[in-house]
Amino acid sequence: MAKKTGKKTGKLDLFPIINGIIMVLFIVITLYPVLNTLAISLNDGTDALRGGIYLLPRKFTWKNYITVLQKDNLITGAYITVARTIIGTLLALVANAILAFIVSRKRFLFKKELSLFWVITMYVNGGMIPTFLLYKQLGLTNSFGVYVIPGMVSAFNMLVIRTYMNGISDSLEESAQLDGAGYTTIFLKIYSPLCKPVYATVALFVAVGQWNSWFDAMLYNRMNSNLTTLQYELMKLLSSVTNQGTSVEAMKNAAGSVTPTSVRAAATIITMLPIICIYPFLQKYFVAGLTLGGVKE
């Protein structure tokens, strides 16, 4: 009986190749604007006006960053921004976590009504003038509290945490109650350790919002230079070099060869640098917080 001989036909799997190309293109598209802005911020301002700068500075200089860092009240604004980011993130995380735990309890009355009430606030608000008058009556204007107190409760963040808590098995709570644990113990010892991913996700959301916020400083504390923020000072700097007619020659005399474009690039890098440094440490929790709890058995 003759043996059948056959040749193995190798098939080229195109999926990994195509997937790799797409990922590389995605990385390039994502990183190029940041690297280009960094290159412009490290390049001589007058030379940057010629164009042709892509990933590396053509004429290296620190003058753009010196111009930004010499801005009046910038150090004070940096302290206030760091303080509001840390304190505001902690207060918001605690408040939203407690509210989410309460609303996620099955035996809590009116949880649907309260959830609907909070959802409505995501689409409807009182407007700028009524909000300003309310804050003024509460004594929040011209104070540090306006940065952290109004943002303590967020409907979106609370619903994100509540949804994650709903995915935790009820048997854990029932077992703890049989052992005599109260709701405070259940929240601190059982739910909070399991909710670290979603806590990190919400903390990142709040921290980015607090760090980038400048409008509340302009609206409520613009007359008090001791309560200014870093973003508000950078915004005023950018406005002064673009909208108030500051000439390139005047900026040259003040800080060397800098231009509004180069100063804007340096201010942008200073603004995003802390968030870029923090994000890698929270990335694994951030991804887990967005994905876990979305699939239920």
N, C-alpha and C positions, 0 to 999 in steps of 0.2 A: 504494500500500500504506500503510495507516494506521499511524502510529507509536503504539506503546504508551506511554502515559504512566502513570506510577505515582508515588505519594507515598512518600517515605521515612518509615517509621514508626520513630520514635526509641524505643528500649527503655532503660529505666532499669536500670542495673546496681546491684542492691541489695547485692552482696557488699562493696564498699568501704565503704559506709555502715554496714552491720551490723558489719563488722570494726572500723571506727573507733569505733563506740559501745562495743563490747565492750572494746577496748583502753583507752578512756578510763575505763570502769568499773573495769577491772583496776588501772589506775594509781591511781584514787581509793581503792579498797579497800586497795591496798598502802601508800600514803603516809599515809592518814588516821591510823592508830594512831601513827605516828612524829610527825606534826605535832601531834596531840592531846597526846601526851606532852610534846613540846617546849613547847606552850602552857601546860600545867599547871606545868611546871618553872619557867617565867618568870612565873608568876602568884603573887600573895599566897596563902599557904597557907590562911589562914582564909577568904578569899574563895572559894577553889577548892572548899571544902566545900559551898558553895551549889549547885554544879553549873552546867550551862549553858555550860561552856567547850568550844569545839570546835577551831577552827584558830588563834585569836588570843587572847593573854592579856587578861583584862579589867582586871586591876590589876597592872601590870608591876613586877617586883622581881628583884634578884639574890640575895636572901637565901637562897634554897634552895641555890644553888650555893656560896655562902659557907659555909653550914653543912656541906656535904659536903667542901669543900676544906680546912676547918679541922680535919678529923678527924685524930687522932693517927696517925703512921706512914703517912699517905697518900702523902707525897712519896717515902718509902723504898719503899713498895709500888709506886709508879709506876715508879721506876728498875728495880726487880727485874722487873716485868712487861715493860717494854720490853726489858731484857736477855735474858730468857728467850724472848721472842717472836723476837728477831733471831737469837740463837745457836741456839735450838731449831729454828727454821725452816731455817737453813743446814745444820745437822748432819743433820736429817731428810731434806732434799732430796738431799744428797750420798750418804747411806747408802742411801736407797731407789733412787736413780738407778743406783748401782753394782750393787746387787743385781738390779735389773730388767734391766740390760744383761747380766749374767752368765746369768741364767735365760732370757733371750730368745735366747741363742745355740743354734743347732740342734745343734751338736756337744758341748754341755755335758751330761755324764751326770747322771742323777737329777734333771733339771729338773722332770719331772712329779711325782716324789715330794716334792721340796722345795716345789713350788707347793701340793700337797695339804696338806702339813704346815702351811704358812702360812695356808691357808684354814681349817683346823681351829681355829687360834688365834683366828679371828674369832668363833667360836661358843662356844668353851670356854676358860675361864681358871681360874687356881688359886684365886681368891677373895681377899677383902680381907686376911684374917689371914695366910695363907701369903705373900702378896705383901709385906705389911708386914715380916714376919720375914725374908724374903729380902733386901729392901732394907736392913734393919738389919744383916744379916750382911755385906753388900757395902759398908757404910759410906756409904750414900746418904741415910740419914735425917739431919736437921739439917745439910743441905748444899745448895748450889745445884745440884749435879749431878742431884738427883732430879727437877728440872724438865725437863731436856733429854736425859739419857741413856736413860731407859726409853722415851721416845717417838721415838727415832732411827729405829727400824724399825717400820713399819706394814704389815701384810699388804695392807690395802686400797690404800694409796698405791703400794706396790710393784707390785701387780697392774695398777693404772691405768697406770703408766709402762710396764710390760712389754707390755701390750696395745698401747699406742701405738707402741712400738719394733717390735713384730711387724709393724706396717703399713708400715714402711720397707723399701724394696726391698733384697733381698740383694745385688744387683749392685753397690751402692755399697761394701759391705764387701769383696766379692771384688775389685773394682778397686783398692781401697786396699791389700789384701794383695798383689796383683801388683806394686804399687809399693814393697813392702817395709814397709808400715805394720804396727805391732803393734796389739794390742787396746787398749792405752792411748791410742794416737794415734787409732784409729778412734772410741773413745768420746768423746774430748775434741774432736776436729776435725771429725767427721762427724755422729755421733748427737746430741751435746749441742746443737749449733746448730739441728738439725732438731726437737729436742724442747722448744724454748722454750715453746710453748703449753702442753704438759702439765706442764712444770716450773712454770710460773706458776700453773696450776690447783692442783697439789699444794701449792705454797708458800702459796697463799691458804687452802687447807684447814687446813694446819698452823698458820699464823699466827693464824687465827681461834680454833682450839682452844687455842693457847698463851695468847692474850690473854684469853679468857673463863674459863680454868681457875682454880679456887680450892680445889677439894677436896683436891688434893695438898698445898697449903700448910697447910691445916687438919690433914691427917692426919700429915704428916711433919715440918713445920717450925713448928708452932703455938707452940712454946716459945721460938723465936728471932725476936724482932721485927725483926732485921736482914735476915731472909729472907722477910718477909711479901710478899704481892702486892696489887696494887690491887684486884682482884676480891674477895679475901678480906677486905680492910678495908671495902670497900663492903658486902659481905655482913654483916659484923658490925654495921655502921651500920644497915642495914635491919632486922636482927634486934633491935637495941636499941630502935628506934622502933616496932616492931610487936609483939614477943613478950615484951619485958621490962617492959611496963607504963609506958613513958615517956609522960607525959601531954602533951596539947597545950599546956597552960599552962606546963609546965616548959620546953618547947621555945620558947615565946614569950619567956620570960625569958632563954633562952640565946642566941637568934639572931634575935629578931623574930618576925613572924607566919609561922611555918613549921609544917607538919604532917607526919605520916608519909607521907601521900600525895604531897605536894609534894616532900619529900626523896627519896622513891622515884623519882619522875619525873626529878629532877635526876641522881640516880645512874645511872639507865638511860641518859640522854643522854650522860653522861660515858663510860659503858662502850662504847656503840656508835659514838661519834664518830670515833675513829681508824680503825676498819674502814670506815666510810662514806667517809672521806677517801681511803683507799688503794684501795678497790675500783674506782673509775672508771679508774685507771691500769692495772689488770690485767684489765679487763672483756674487751677484745678477745682477750687470750690465754686468759682463762677460757672464753669461748664456743668458741674454736677448739679448746682442749684437750678439751672435752666432745664435740665433733662430729667433728673430723677423726680419721681412723683408724677411725671406725665404719662407713664405706662403703669397700668394697674392690672393685677392678675384677677 
